[in-house]
């Protein structure tokens, strides 16, 4: 795999959602579920087109879609803290 960083993704309410291996530069738009290192929400077993919620504040995190043949979480930018590498 390419070089990158492991980043922590938090909800705007402060709840720690997951740790993600981010490869490349730029904003975090989508998260491939196979790149999660720690999952505190339970996204690894979620169905396609489900809309997971933050366990603390019940805001919608995004939608799980198939992107390039892999399940990925397309993030709702208003729910997570802004991350840019």
N, CA, C and O of each residue as an XYZ file, in Angstrom:
340
protein
N       0.845     -1.175      0.000
C       0.000      0.000      0.000
C       0.893      1.242      0.000
O       2.038      1.206      0.450
N       0.353      2.310     -0.503
C       1.100      3.566     -0.569
C       1.362      4.124      0.816
O       0.797      3.669      1.810
N       2.219      5.107      0.856
C       2.478      5.763      2.135
C       1.295      6.643      2.503
O       0.565      7.123      1.636
N       1.122      6.842      3.767
C       0.021      7.660      4.235
C       0.095      7.823      5.734
O       1.130      7.567      6.349
N      -1.012      8.253      6.323
C      -1.089      8.496      7.757
C      -2.327      7.834      8.321
O      -3.334      7.669      7.632
N      -2.236      7.461      9.580
C      -3.430      7.010     10.295
C      -3.980      8.229     11.024
O      -3.294      8.841     11.842
N      -5.222      8.570     10.717
C      -5.844      9.753     11.318
C      -7.053      9.330     12.142
O      -7.657      8.288     11.890
N      -7.390     10.137     13.111
C      -8.547      9.876     13.960
C      -9.703     10.746     13.485
O      -9.553     11.953     13.294
N     -10.848     10.119     13.300
C     -12.039     10.812     12.830
C     -12.980     10.982     14.011
O     -13.350     10.008     14.668
N     -13.365     12.225     14.276
C     -14.252     12.547     15.384
C     -15.504     13.230     14.856
O     -15.475     13.915     13.834
N     -16.600     13.031     15.573
C     -17.836     13.756     15.293
C     -17.675     15.173     15.825
O     -16.795     15.428     16.647
N     -18.501     16.085     15.375
C     -18.430     17.458     15.882
C     -18.802     17.545     17.356
O     -18.437     18.508     18.030
N     -19.521     16.555     17.861
C     -19.863     16.546     19.288
C     -18.686     16.088     20.138
O     -18.734     16.197     21.363
N     -17.618     15.571     19.502
C     -16.432     15.155     20.228
C     -16.274     13.656     20.360
O     -15.251     13.198     20.868
N     -17.248     12.875     19.922
C     -17.180     11.418     20.032
C     -16.173     10.867     19.026
O     -16.178     11.266     17.861
N     -15.312      9.956     19.466
C     -14.297      9.347     18.605
C     -14.961      8.237     17.783
O     -15.433      7.251     18.349
N     -15.001      8.389     16.456
C     -15.715      7.459     15.588
C     -14.846      6.292     15.114
O     -15.200      5.132     15.323
N     -13.708      6.595     14.476
C     -12.827      5.541     13.985
C     -11.459      6.101     13.650
O     -11.267      7.315     13.583
N     -10.500      5.190     13.438
C      -9.169      5.542     12.938
C      -9.095      5.038     11.513
O      -9.574      3.947     11.204
N      -8.489      5.842     10.638
C      -8.512      5.565      9.206
C      -7.127      5.780      8.613
O      -6.438      6.735      8.972
N      -6.714      4.895      7.706
C      -5.458      5.053      6.988
C      -5.716      5.932      5.778
O      -6.355      5.497      4.820
N      -5.220      7.175      5.811
C      -5.430      8.147      4.725
C      -4.202      8.161      3.839
O      -3.104      8.486      4.290
N      -4.388      7.809      2.581
C      -3.314      7.852      1.591
C      -3.540      9.067      0.700
O      -4.646      9.282      0.204
N      -2.508      9.850      0.501
C      -2.612     11.009     -0.372
C      -2.949     12.273      0.391
O      -3.099     12.276      1.612
N      -3.061     13.344     -0.373
C      -3.317     14.667      0.198
C      -4.771     15.050     -0.024
O      -5.494     14.397     -0.777
N      -5.183     16.110      0.636
C      -6.505     16.674      0.409
C      -7.488     16.352      1.510
O      -7.138     15.756      2.528
N      -8.736     16.762      1.284
C      -9.807     16.550      2.246
C     -10.226     15.094      2.272
O      -9.980     14.344      1.327
N     -10.853     14.710      3.352
C     -11.392     13.366      3.489
C     -12.838     13.399      3.008
O     -13.701     13.986      3.662
N     -13.100     12.770      1.866
C     -14.427     12.770      1.254
C     -15.117     11.432      1.483
O     -16.287     11.379      1.862
N     -14.376     10.351      1.250
C     -14.922      9.002      1.427
C     -13.885      8.150      2.147
O     -12.682      8.385      2.029
N     -14.360      7.167      2.887
C     -13.484      6.272      3.649
C     -13.765      4.844      3.212
O     -14.870      4.341      3.410
N     -12.779      4.189      2.621
C     -12.922      2.776      2.283
C     -12.930      1.969      3.572
O     -12.055      2.144      4.419
N     -13.890      1.107      3.723
C     -14.052      0.373      4.973
C     -12.887     -0.578      5.206
O     -12.582     -0.904      6.353
N     -12.235     -1.025      4.151
C     -11.086     -1.924      4.314
C      -9.880     -1.206      4.921
O      -8.963     -1.870      5.403
N      -9.853      0.125      4.912
C      -8.738      0.886      5.471
C      -8.954      1.324      6.915
O      -8.101      2.014      7.475
N     -10.073      0.942      7.533
C     -10.293      1.269      8.944
C      -9.322      0.458      9.787
O      -9.183     -0.748      9.584
N      -8.645      1.111     10.736
C      -7.793      0.370     11.667
C      -8.557      0.069     12.949
O      -8.461     -1.044     13.466
N      -9.305      1.020     13.470
C     -10.176      0.822     14.635
C     -11.534      1.406     14.307
O     -11.636      2.528     13.810
N     -12.581      0.637     14.588
C     -13.945      1.060     14.286
C     -14.743      1.063     15.585
O     -15.009      0.002     16.150
N     -15.127      2.245     16.065
C     -15.858      2.362     17.317
C     -17.366      2.514     17.100
O     -18.123      2.617     18.066
N     -17.804      2.530     15.841
C     -19.222      2.724     15.522
C     -19.859      1.433     15.015
O     -21.073      1.266     15.133
N     -19.073      0.523     14.457
C     -19.603     -0.724     13.908
C     -19.905     -0.629     12.431
O     -20.907     -1.181     11.975
N     -19.063      0.058     11.664
C     -19.307      0.253     10.239
C     -18.838     -0.920      9.392
O     -19.276     -1.051      8.249
N     -17.963     -1.780      9.912
C     -17.395     -2.854      9.108
C     -18.450     -3.861      8.653
O     -18.298     -4.446      7.581
N     -19.485     -4.078      9.407
C     -20.510     -5.039      9.020
C     -21.784     -4.404      8.495
O     -22.796     -5.089      8.346
N     -21.757     -3.113      8.212
C     -22.975     -2.408      7.795
C     -23.338     -2.735      6.349
O     -22.471     -3.046      5.533
N     -24.618     -2.658      6.052
C     -25.120     -2.952      4.713
C     -24.915     -1.755      3.790
O     -24.773     -0.617      4.237
N     -24.903     -2.045      2.482
C     -24.799     -0.992      1.481
C     -26.060     -0.126      1.527
O     -27.160     -0.636      1.737
N     -25.898      1.156      1.333
C     -26.939      2.187      1.347
C     -27.540      2.412      2.731
O     -28.600      3.027      2.847
N     -26.880      1.925      3.779
C     -27.334      2.266      5.129
C     -26.731      3.618      5.504
O     -25.718      4.034      4.944
N     -27.355      4.282      6.440
C     -26.913      5.602      6.874
C     -26.585      5.532      8.367
O     -27.471      5.700      9.205
N     -25.293      5.280      8.706
C     -24.919      5.148     10.120
C     -25.019      6.471     10.868
O     -24.864      7.545     10.287
N     -25.284      6.370     12.173
C     -25.458      7.536     13.033
C     -24.361      7.573     14.093
O     -23.797      6.541     14.455
N     -24.074      8.758     14.578
C     -23.153      8.918     15.696
C     -23.845      8.364     16.947
O     -24.987      8.732     17.222
N     -23.181      7.491     17.709
C     -23.823      6.938     18.904
C     -24.077      7.968     19.997
O     -24.922      7.747     20.864
N     -23.368      9.077     19.971
C     -23.490     10.082     21.027
C     -24.589     11.103     20.734
O     -25.434     11.362     21.591
N     -24.586     11.690     19.524
C     -25.530     12.777     19.222
C     -26.575     12.402     18.170
O     -27.457     13.209     17.879
N     -26.500     11.203     17.594
C     -27.454     10.675     16.609
C     -27.498     11.466     15.307
O     -28.532     11.484     14.639
N     -26.398     12.123     14.931
C     -26.326     12.777     13.626
C     -25.879     11.759     12.585
O     -25.143     10.823     12.897
N     -26.323     11.945     11.364
C     -25.990     11.031     10.276
C     -24.547     11.261      9.817
O     -24.169     12.388      9.498
N     -23.741     10.190      9.783
C     -22.338     10.301      9.391
C     -22.160     10.340      7.881
O     -21.209     10.948      7.391
N     -23.040      9.716      7.149
C     -22.943      9.640      5.694
C     -23.746      8.463      5.188
O     -24.724      8.046      5.808
N     -23.316      7.926      4.043
C     -23.988      6.777      3.450
C     -22.935      5.777      2.998
O     -21.875      6.156      2.502
N     -23.239      4.498      3.175
C     -22.314      3.450      2.750
C     -22.666      3.076      1.316
O     -23.793      2.683      1.016
N     -21.674      3.208      0.435
C     -21.870      2.958     -0.994
C     -20.763      2.046     -1.503
O     -19.753      1.853     -0.825
N     -20.947      1.491     -2.683
C     -19.899      0.737     -3.357
C     -19.134      1.719     -4.242
O     -19.702      2.288     -5.173
N     -17.841      1.920     -3.953
C     -16.990      2.820     -4.723
C     -15.794      2.015     -5.194
O     -15.046      1.477     -4.377
N     -15.606      1.927     -6.506
C     -14.549      1.128     -7.125
C     -14.622     -0.335     -6.695
O     -13.589     -0.986     -6.537
N     -15.820     -0.851     -6.505
C     -16.011     -2.254     -6.152
C     -15.803     -2.583     -4.690
O     -15.824     -3.759     -4.325
N     -15.602     -1.590     -3.836
C     -15.406     -1.806     -2.402
C     -16.423     -0.985     -1.628
O     -16.790      0.108     -2.062
N     -16.889     -1.494     -0.483
C     -17.779     -0.671      0.339
C     -17.010      0.493      0.955
O     -15.890      0.328      1.439
N     -17.626      1.661      0.927
C     -16.993      2.873      1.446
C     -18.056      3.758      2.087
O     -19.229      3.717      1.717
N     -17.623      4.552      3.049
C     -18.495      5.518      3.706
C     -18.283      6.867      3.054
O     -17.209      7.456      3.178
N     -19.304      7.371      2.353
C     -19.248      8.716      1.778
C     -19.694      9.658      2.875
O     -20.851      9.627      3.295
N     -18.783     10.495      3.342
C     -18.993     11.269      4.557
C     -19.896     12.473      4.364
O     -19.875     13.123      3.319
N     -20.682     12.756      5.381
C     -21.443     13.984      5.478
C     -20.504     15.014      6.100
O     -20.162     14.893      7.277
N     -20.084     16.015      5.348
C     -19.054     16.950      5.791
C     -19.490     17.808      6.973
O     -18.633     18.336      7.682
N     -20.772     17.964      7.208
C     -21.240     18.768      8.315
C     -21.231     18.042      9.639
O     -21.403     18.668     10.685
N     -21.032     16.724      9.620
C     -21.099     15.937     10.839
C     -19.733     15.701     11.469
O     -19.620     15.694     12.695
N     -18.691     15.508     10.661
C     -17.380     15.215     11.202
C     -16.548     16.487     11.304
O     -16.810     17.479     10.625
N     -15.533     16.431     12.177
C     -14.590     17.551     12.252
C     -13.799     17.615     10.956
O     -13.437     16.573     10.409
N     -13.525     18.800     10.458
C     -12.854     18.950      9.181
C     -11.414     18.457      9.277
O     -10.689     18.812     10.206
N     -11.007     17.641      8.316
C      -9.671     17.053      8.261
C      -9.110     17.298      6.884
O      -9.758     17.018      5.876
N      -7.891     17.827      6.845
C      -7.229     18.063      5.574
C      -5.765     17.778      5.751
O      -5.126     18.301      6.664
N      -5.225     16.945      4.878
C      -3.796     16.590      4.947
C      -3.118     17.056      3.681
O      -1.913     16.864      3.519
